[in-house]
Amino acid sequence: MGLEIEEHQERLKILDEHLKSVQMELVHTQSLVDVKNKEIESEEHLKQVAERQSGRLRNEIEKLEQRVAD
């Protein structure tokens, strides 16, 4: 009976260590996901800035073409 208890305690210890390892991996993976999401947000923002700048430049070109045509 004592040996069986020791085996269960050892198994419990191994499972507890595995759980801690999995939890650490989860935290690390979530950190990677958070970083990637921030990167995507930054890229979206830069895309919007570039699109606005492009629109302004197109408007400026149109104004300049109108001046040249007049």
N, C-alpha and C positions, 0 to 999 in steps of 0.2 A: 504494500500500500504506500509506503514512504517513497519508493522508487517512482511510482506512478505520479505522485504529487510533484516530485522533482522534475520529472519529464514535462508535466503540464506547466510548471513554473518556467522551465527553460523555453518551452514553446511560446509561452506568453511573453517572455523577455524578447525573443526573436521577432515576434509579431509587433511588439511595441516599438522596437528599433526600426522595423520596416515601415510602420506607420509614420514615425518621425521623418524618415527619409522621404516618403511619398509627400508628406506635408511640406517639407523643404522644397522639393521639386515643384510642387504646386505654386508655392510662393514665387519661386524663380520664374516659372512659366508665366504667371500672371504679370510679373514685372516686365517680361519681354512683350507681352500683349499690350500692356500700358504704353510702353515705349513706342511700339509700332503704331498704336492708335494716335499718339501725339505726332508722330512723323507724318501720318496720313493727314491729320488736321493741318499741319504746317504746309504740306504740299498743296492742299486744297486752298489755303489762304494765299499762297504764292501764285497759284493758278488764277485766282480771282483778281489779284493785283495786276498780273500780266495781262489778263483780258481787259481790265479797265484801261490800262496804259495803251494797249493796242487800239481800243476804241477811240481814245483821245487822239492818238496819232492819225488814225483814219480820218477823224473829223478835221484835224489840222491840214492833212493832205488835201481834203476836199475844199477847204477854205482857200488854200494856196492855189489849187487848180482853178477855182472860180476867179481869183485875182488875176491869174495869168490869162484866162479866157476873156476877161473884161478889158 
